[in-house]
Amino acid sequence: MTELESFLIRHLTKEERFVPYCYEDHMGYKTIGIGRMIDKAKGGGITLDEAQYLLRNDIHWRTDDVRERLPFVKGMDMVRQAVLYAMAFQMGVDGLMEFRNTLKAVEEERWERAADGMLASLWARQTPGRANRLASAMRTGEARWLT
């Protein structure tokens, strides 16, 4: 990092302040972070690289949290781990933890019962396409939804 970049980072952080959520700036435009205008009406947004960077961060902290709270996940195959992580991504780790009977079935490697439990939920009624894809992957251990 150059001396100029370092100076600008300190200066703009002080002027703009860090806000970790979407807010309206003094002109009423949606903004996030340190003055990052994301309002579509003004041509704002993020790049694909930035979105993927954020996604990688989200994946890391959610997978770490799931592994800490459900230690048996570490021994599972990749596809079924991905199902639980995808559910945690969508509804938060606390939301995933509400699936007590399903998680018990997963821990016992009772894949049919786990998939059935996933489909018998409010989550499945709210997002049926995603729930069906993930339940199928839990049932079979195959990631057909990626193809």
GUZADO-314550 format. One record per residue (C-alpha): residue in three letters; x, y, z. Coordinates in steps of 0.2 Angstrom, whole numbers, padded with zeros to 4 digits, always signed. Example, Ala and Ser with C-alpha at 12.3 -4.5 7.8 and 13.67 -1.06 7.14 Angstrom:
residues 2
ALA+0062-0022+0039SER+0068-0005+0036
***
This chain:
residues 147
MET+0000+0000+0000THR+0007+0017-0004GLU+0008+0031+0008LEU-0005+0041-0002GLU-0017+0026-0001SER-0014+0024+0018PHE-0017+0043+0020LEU-0033+0042+0010ILE-0040+0027+0020ARG-0037+0036+0036HIS-0044+0052+0030LEU-0060+0044+0022THR-0063+0033+0036LYS-0063+0048+0048GLU-0074+0058+0036GLU-0086+0045+0031ARG-0086+0034+0046PHE-0089+0015+0045VAL-0107+0009+0045PRO-0108-0010+0044TYR-0126-0010+0036CYS-0135-0001+0023TYR-0140+0017+0027GLU-0146+0033+0018ASP-0132+0046+0016HIS-0135+0064+0017MET-0142+0064-0001GLY-0154+0050+0003TYR-0144+0037-0007LYS-0141+0019-0001THR-0123+0017+0006ILE-0113+0005+0016GLY-0096+0002+0024ILE-0086+0018+0022GLY-0096+0029+0011ARG-0098+0015-0003MET-0114+0021-0012ILE-0124+0006-0018ASP-0139+0014-0024LYS-0144+0007-0041ALA-0153+0024-0045LYS-0136+0032-0045GLY-0126+0018-0053GLY-0120+0011-0037GLY-0117-0007-0033ILE-0103-0019-0031THR-0092-0029-0043LEU-0093-0048-0044ASP-0076-0049-0036GLU-0082-0039-0021ALA-0098-0050-0020GLN-0087-0066-0020TYR-0075-0058-0007LEU-0090-0055+0004LEU-0097-0072+0000ARG-0080-0081+0005ASN-0080-0071+0022ASP-0098-0076+0025ILE-0094-0095+0021HIS-0079-0095+0033TRP-0088-0088+0048ARG-0104-0098+0045THR-0094-0114+0042ASP-0084-0111+0058ASP-0099-0108+0068VAL-0108-0123+0062ARG-0093-0134+0065GLU-0091-0127+0082ARG-0110-0130+0086LEU-0111-0147+0077PRO-0094-0156+0078PHE-0101-0171+0069VAL-0102-0161+0053LYS-0083-0163+0051GLY-0084-0181+0047MET-0098-0180+0034ASP-0096-0180+0016MET-0094-0164+0007VAL-0111-0163-0001ARG-0120-0166+0015GLN-0109-0153+0024ALA-0113-0141+0010VAL-0132-0144+0012LEU-0130-0138+0031TYR-0119-0124+0027ALA-0131-0118+0013MET-0145-0119+0025ALA-0135-0109+0038PHE-0131-0096+0024GLN-0149-0094+0020MET-0157-0093+0037GLY-0142-0090+0049VAL-0134-0103+0060ASP-0147-0100+0074GLY-0161-0104+0061LEU-0152-0120+0056MET-0151-0125+0074GLU-0170-0125+0075PHE-0170-0141+0064ARG-0167-0151+0080ASN-0175-0168+0074THR-0167-0166+0056LEU-0150-0162+0064LYS-0151-0178+0075ALA-0156-0188+0060VAL-0140-0181+0051GLU-0129-0185+0065GLU-0136-0203+0065GLU-0133-0203+0046ARG-0152-0206+0043TRP-0152-0197+0027GLU-0170-0201+0022ARG-0177-0195+0038ALA-0166-0179+0038ALA-0172-0175+0020ASP-0190-0178+0026GLY-0188-0166+0041MET-0181-0153+0030LEU-0196-0154+0018ALA-0208-0154+0033SER-0203-0136+0038LEU-0209-0118+0036TRP-0192-0115+0027ALA-0197-0128+0014ARG-0214-0120+0012GLN-0206-0103+0010THR-0192-0108-0002PRO-0198-0124-0010GLY-0186-0125-0024ARG-0171-0123-0014ALA-0178-0134+0000ASN-0181-0148-0013ARG-0164-0147-0021LEU-0155-0147-0004ALA-0166-0161+0003SER-0162-0171-0012ALA-0144-0168-0010MET-0146-0173+0009ARG-0155-0189+0004THR-0143-0195-0010GLY-0126-0187-0006GLU-0126-0180-0024ALA-0125-0162-0029ARG-0136-0163-0044TRP-0142-0145-0040LEU-0125-0138-0046THR-0127-0145-0064
***
